[in-house]
């Protein structure tokens, strides 16, 4: 994972909720956000690979961020959203999230390094934390989430 510094903080982040917590990725990594689409499961894949969706004729792999981060309950319910991430090597990947937030300018936020109390399973995917007025927004390394196996 590359280290985030004050010079490499993205100008904008795309925010989303997983359970009761807010997370984000660099807005430049996000291709689009979609309502729930039918997911076709794929047998014999890793647990974090939920399945495949068809986005206007393009087959996209869906990943569970909750599974990657080590959540106890990885259920998304019926109202999840699909965040389509640009993957320079493989086209696109879909990340399932519970709720879509806003695109936020990072110059209005305070950035801090990843807290040392982050569980070991989540450490490779968390680049740091943004503090907004009344909430913390965990900043995820989208490339690490896509690439790690």
N, C-alpha and C positions, 0 to 999 in steps of 0.2 A: 504494500500500500504506500502510495506517495504521501509525504507529510504535507499537511496544509499549513501555510504560513499566512501572515497578514497580506503578503504580496500575491498569494495564489488563491485566496478566497474568491469563489465565484461572485459575480456582480448580482446575480439573482438566484434564488432557490425556489423550487417547486415543493410545496408542503403537502403532507397527507397524514392521516391518523391511522394508527394501528392500535386496536383496543382503545385505551384512554390516553395514549401518548402521541405526541406530534413528532414526525420525522420529515426529512427533506433530502433531495438530491439536487445537483446542479441543474438548473433549468435547461441548459444547453444539451443535456443528455436526454431530455424528454421529447419524444416525437409527438405524442398526443395522449389524451386521456379519454377513455371510453366507458360507457355503461357496461354492465355485465353482458358477456357473450357466452354462448354454449362452449363448455370446455370438454374436450375429448381426452379421456385418460389414456396414458401410455403404460402398458405393463412393464415390469422389470426396470423401472427407473428409480433414481434416488428419491427419497421422501420429499425433498424440497421442490421437485418438479411435479407440478400439479397436473399438467397436461398440455394440450395444444388448442389454440383458437385460430379461427379463420378471420383475418382482418382484410376485407376487400380482396380476397383471393390469395393473400399471403399467409402462409402457415407460420404462427408465432408460438414459441415455447412460453408457458406461464410458470413463473416461479413464486413460491411462497416466501415472502420476506420474513414472516413470523417464524417459519421453520428454520430459516437461515440464522435468525437472531436468537433462537432457543426459547421462544415463547412456550409456556405450558399448554395453552389452548390455541391451536392454529386454525380454528374455524373462522370463516369469513362471513357466514350468513348469506342472505339473499341479496343484500344491497351493496355488495363490494363494487369496486371500480378497478378498471384495468389501466395501468400506467405503462404505456409503450415506450421502452427505452431504446435509443439508438445503440446498436452494438456494431462497431466498425468491422469486426471480423465475421459476424454471422447475420447481419441485417438488423433484426429487432428481437427484443425479449420483452415479455409482459410481466410486470410486477403487480400482484394483487394487493390492494389496500382497502381499508374499511371506509374511508371518507377522504375526499379531495379537499385540500385547503386552498390557500392563495399562493400566488407567486409574490415573493417578498424581496425587496431590495436589501442586500446585506449591509449596505453602508449605514443602515438604521439599527443594526444589531451588534451585539457584542459576541465575539467568537472566543471559545476556549477549547483547549485540547481535550481529547477523549479522557473522561474521568478514569482513574485507576480502579474504580469499583465495578467497571463493566464486566459482566460474565465472560469467561474465556471464549465461549462459542461465538459471542457477538463481536469480540475485539477486532477481528480482521475486516469487519464491514463498517465500523464506525470511525469516521474521520475526525469528529469533534462535536461540539455542541454550540448552537447559537442561543443567545438569550434575547428573547423579545420582551416587551413590557411586562407581560404577566405569565409567560410560559417559556419553557425550554423546548428547543427544537433540535433533535438529534440529527446530525448531518451524516448521511450514509455515503460510502464510496460505491457508486453504482457499478463501476468496473469490477470491483472486488466481489460484489454480490453475484454478478454474471459469471465470472471466471472461476471462482473457487469450487472445488469439488470435494 
